[in-house]
Amino acid sequence: MSIRQQAAPPRPLTVGDVVAAHSRDLGEWTVAQIVRLDADSQTAAVLELDWSGPEPSSVADLGDVAPLRLTHHSWNGALSFCNQEWVLPRSHKLVGSMPLLHDEPANCWASGWRLGEQLARQRRWDGGIHEDPSAPWKAEYTGETVNEFLSRPTAPRSEVAHLTIRDIDSLDCAQLVRRFPGVTWLHLHGRLGLLSAAGELNRLASLRGIRIIDLFGMTGEDRLRPQCVPELESLNLLSIPADYASAMRRTWRPEIPAGTYVSVLRARKPEWVRENRNNPLRDWDGREQISATIYKRAVTQYKAARKAILLEFDEQPADGRSARVEEIGRAFGEAFNRLDHRSGFIETVEREELFAALDHIVNEAESLHGPGLEEARDSLISGVESVRDW
């Protein structure tokens, strides 16, 4: 586990505590109350309050405060109330305690404390503004578009604080830091991509949160260092090199009591990366409801379907191809019926991923034989749909 089981939050919190944080969305401070603490899930039920203003020093500065009720967009008066990881971020502070303003459990879960976002949206809605304003301090790119941007001699985008880059095949962190020197929240999501010069991320001195998923090439020497990024309060790593994962855990676990949430999951060996580069089901490896045995059997079935489809286009005559491909689809659907019957692991996300995996096979066939395989694609899906129970 990323955080060892504990009996109490690493930064002291008790039921009834009021925490304060500065909100960029509001341009002011805002507050929330801790309603419940759950040691089993290591979560805190956090109730946002309808208040903002200058930095409070105690609950007396809040006056007569009430819970925040949401009526914007599709909300129907529900409280802004959610379970959060119970590591209180280092930028948040306790201002005292008060009697509970609500005493029921929270029924939703969220990752990352974002106090003030909902209050800002509610106030805009109450003022007749139903669209979120533009946020020049946020930017999102694909790996391809950001690399094209980084290759041009343009001025740094110093105003960007929240940066998200998806579908990364390769990315040079040294160039990234030069172009986006003011980043405080960084999300990098790869496709088993290569992250080079990752140690340069230590130059983002104002970094508060980082998430890296499915990226490789980093070593233990590239780890983020607390003395370089002293404001870091959220570290999320998923499917990254094993030695980098170990170094990050070792470096940042001592910072949890100071307010850094640490989650490092699915550390991968180099051989895993080689074996799974062309495996669209690779994200199932280590997923909570999917056992190692089910994962291996699922990959075996995917590989069998891939082999059969590619062989069909390599060696078989076009006459009768739709019927043969439909039969491959039926075999695929039935195989996953049997797997799902044992553990019931196929939910909405997994179902979509299975169809995406079939799409991946046909795309691969088109790359080898040229476009125009839509009929085969439809036949494959029709075969699955005719038998699937998931």
N, C-alpha and C positions, 0 to 999 in steps of 0.2 A: 504494500500500500504506500501511497505517496506521503501520508501523514500517519504516524503511529497512533494506535488507539489510545485515547486519553480520557480521563474522568471529567475534565473541565477544559474550557477554552485556553489556548496557550497565552493569549493576552487576556487578563482577567476580565470576565463579564459575568454579571448576575441578572436574573430576571428582574425587570423594572428599570434597569439602567437606560439612560438616554445618551445616545451617541450623536456627535455632530461632525459634519464634513462640509468642505467647501464644494459647491456645485458650479461647474463651468456653464451648465445650461441656464442656471439662474443668475450667475454672477454674484451670488451671495452664499452664505452658509445655510444649511438646512439640518434637520434633526430627525431621529427615529428612535423608537423604543424597543428594547429587547423583551419579547413576550414569553418565549420559551427557549430552553436549551435542551438539546438531545445528544447525549453522549454516544449512543449507538450509531447515529448517522453523522455525528460531529457537525450539526447544523444549529443555527440560531433562527428563530422565527422573528422577523424584523418588521415592525409596523412603522411605516412612514407617517410623519406628522405634518399637518398643514401649517408650516411655519418656514420663513426664511428671513434673513437679516444679517447684521454684522456678527462677527465671531462671538458666540456666547461663552461666558466663563462659568456659568452655572445655570441650573434649570430656572432660577428666578428671572433670568434674562428673557425667558420664553413667554412669560405672561400666561394667559389662559389659552392653552394649546389643545388642539383636537386632532384625532386621526384624519388622515387624508383619504377622502372618498373620491372615486374616479367616475366621471360621467362622460369623459371625452371618447370620441369614436364609438366603439362597440361596448364600452364599459357601461354598466347599469347601476352605478352607485356602490360597487364593491369597494372594500378597503384596499389600499395599496399595502399589501401584507404578503410576505413571501418568506420561504426558508432559504437561508444563505449559508455558505460555508462559515463556520464559526470563528475563523481567524479574522479578527477585527483589523482592517487595513491600517498600516502605519500612519496614513494621512488623516485617519479618523481619531476623534478623541472622546473620552467620557466627560460629560458635564454634570453628572449627578444621577439621581434616581427619583422616580415618582410612582405613585400608585398606578397599577396597570390600567390602561385605557381600553384594553380588549383582552379577553382571557380564553379565547378559543384557539385551537391549533390552526396553522396555516396549511392550505391545501395546494399550494404551488411551490415550485422549486426554481431557483435561478442561480446562475454562476456569475459571481462578481458583484460587489456592492456598487450600485450606481444611484446613490441617493441624490434626489433632485430632478432626475429625468422625468418622472411621472408628474411631479408638481409643476414643472415648467410646461409640460404639455397641457395639463389641466387649466393652468392660468391662461395659456393662449386660447384654448377652447372657450373658456368663459368670456374672453375678450372678443370672440367672434372670429378668431383665426384658426382654421381647421387643418392647415397644412404645416408641417414642420419647416422651419426656416432653413435657408441654405447654411451650410457649415463649412466654410473654407478651411477650417482646421482639421477636417476629415478628408481622407483620400483613399480610394480603392482602385487597384490595378489588377490585371492578370500578369503572370510572369512575363509573357511576351511583350505586353505594352509597357511595363515598367523598364524592361531591358532596352526597349527602343528609346524611351525617355532618358535613361541613364547614358545612352550612347551619344546624345546630342549635347553640344556645349551651351547648356542653358543655366540660368541662375538657380541657386538652391531654393527649394520651397520651404523656407524657414517657418512659414505659418502652419505647416502640417504637424499636428500633434498626434492624431490617431491615424495610423497607416495600416491598411490591409492589402496583402498581395496573395492572390490565389493562383492555382495551377502553375506552380513554379517548376520548371525543368532545371534551371540553373540561375543562380543569383550571386553577385559579388557584393558582400556586405560592406566592403570599403567604399565602393561607389555609392551604395545606398546611404551610408552615414553622411557622406559629403553632400548629397542632394537633399537629404531630409534630416538636418542636424537637430531639429527641435522636437523629434518624436518622443512622446511619453507613453503611448500604447502601440504595440507592434504585433501584428498577426501575420505570420508567414505559413502558408499552406502549400505543400508541394505535391508532386506526383512521383514519389520516390526520386525527387530532384536532388541537385547538388548545391549545397550552401557553402560558398568559399569565403575565406577570410572572416569567419564568424566571430573571431576574437575582437574585430573592429567594433562590434556592437557595444563594447565597453566604453566607447567614446560618446554614447548617448547618455550623458550625465543626468538627464532629467527623466530617464526611463522609469515608468511606474508599473507597467504590465507588459508581458511578452508571452506569446503563444506560438509554438513551432510544431508543425504537424507534417509527418511524412517527408522529412528532409534529412540529407546525409552529407558526409564529407567533413563534419565537425569532429574534433578530437577533445580530449580532456583539457588541453592547453587553451582551447577556445572558450572555456567556461566564462560566464559572467562573474565578476568579482564585486563583492559588497562595497569595497572602497571606491570602485569606479561608478557603480550605479546605486548609490546609497538610498534612493527613494523607491526602489523596487518593492512592490507589495503583492504582485501576482505573477507566478511563474508556472506556466502550463506547457509541458512537453509531452508529445505523444508520437510514438513511432519515430525514434531518433537513434543515432549510434549508441551502442552499449557503453563505450568508455566515456562519451560525452554525458550520457545520462548519469553514470556513477559520479562523475566529477561535479555535476550540477547538484545532485542530491547531497553529496558530502559538503559542498560549499554553502548551500542555502538552508539546510535543515536547522542549523543553529540560529538562523534569522527568523524562524517561525514565531517565537515569542515576541519578537519586535514588531510583527505585523506583516510578514511576507507569507502568503499562501503558496504552498509548494505542491505541485502535482506532476510527477514524472512517471509515465506509463509506457509500456510496450517498448522497452529498450531492445534494439535489434542488432544481431550479429551481421557481419558482412555477407556471410553465406545466405542469410535470410533475404537480404536485398537482391542478391543475384537470382535466387530461386523465384522471387515473387514480382519481379519487374513486369512480367506480362500476365499477372494474376489479378483480375478485377475484383476477386473476393478476398483480397489480402487483408482488408480492414476487419474481417471477421476473426482474425487471429487475435485472441485475447479479449474479445467482446464478452460482456458479462454473462449473457444467457447462452453463449455458444461454447461448449466444451471443446477441448483439444481434439477429442475423437471425432466429434461431429464436424469440426472444421476440416480435418484431414479428409474425411469422407466426402464432404461437399466439394473440396478442391479436386478430388479424384473424379467426381461426376462431371464437374465443369471441364476438366481436361479431356474426358471421354467424349463429351459433346463437341468440343473444339476439334478434336482429331477427326471425328466422324464427318463434321461439316466441311472441314478443309479437304478431306479425302474425297468427298462428294464432288467438289469443284475441280479437284486435280485430276481425277481418274474416271469419273462416271459420265455417261452421255447425258445431254441436256434433257432428252425425252424422259418424262416421268420424274424429273428432279423435284418438283414441288411435293409430290406424294412422299418421296424418300426423305426430304427435309422435314416434312410434317411428322413423319414417324420418329425422326431424331428428337423433335420437340416433345412428342408424347413420352418417349423414354426418359427425357430430362425431367419432365413434370412428374412422372411416376416415381423416379428415383428420389426426388425431393419430397414427395408425399410420404415415402417410407421414412426418410430421415426426420421429417417434421413430426410424424406420428410418435416417435420415440421421446421427443423432448419439447415439442411445441415452440421451437425457437424462431420460426419465421413469422415476423410481425410486418407491419407496413413497410418499414425501412428495408428489411431483408428481402421482401417481395420485389420492391423496386430495384434493388441491387441485383437480384437474379435476372430480371428482364434486361437490365443494363449490361450484365455479363453476356447475355445472348447477342445483344446489339454489338457488343465489342467483337464477338467472333465474326459476325457478318461484315463489320467494318474492316476487319483484318482480311477477310476473303476478298472484299472489294479492292483493297490495296494491292492484292496479288493479281486479281483478274479483271480489274476495272470496274467502274460503277455500273448500275443497272441491275442490282440484285434485290430490288424491293419485293419482288414476288416471292423470292426465297425467304426473305425476312418475315413477310406476312405468314407464309406457310409454317415457319418455325414457331412463331408466336401462337398461331392457330392450334398447332399440335399441343403446346403446353396448356393453353386455355381449355382444351377439350378434356383434360384429365386432372388438372391440378386441384388440390384441396386447400391450398394455402393462399 
